[in-house]
Amino acid sequence: MHKKKVKALMEDYKQFAFTLLSVSAFLYIGTIIPNQGLTLFQQSVMMFATCSFLAGAFFCVKRSLKYKKQLDKMEES
């Protein structure tokens, strides 16, 4: 791959991670704020979605680090 493409992929995955982390924080705040209309099932679904978004953010960070290492290796040689 070319350096530009690897750098673009690294930055994209980093931005995806920040976005997913922000959404998961928003959903988590929605579950901890007391709300009279939220059922236990709805809270469980929101917590599952929060965990899913956090897992996605973790995956994107790992992928971004992979591309960063690949970019460093390309620049080194």
Order of alpha helices (4+ residues) and beta strands (2+ residues): alpha-alpha
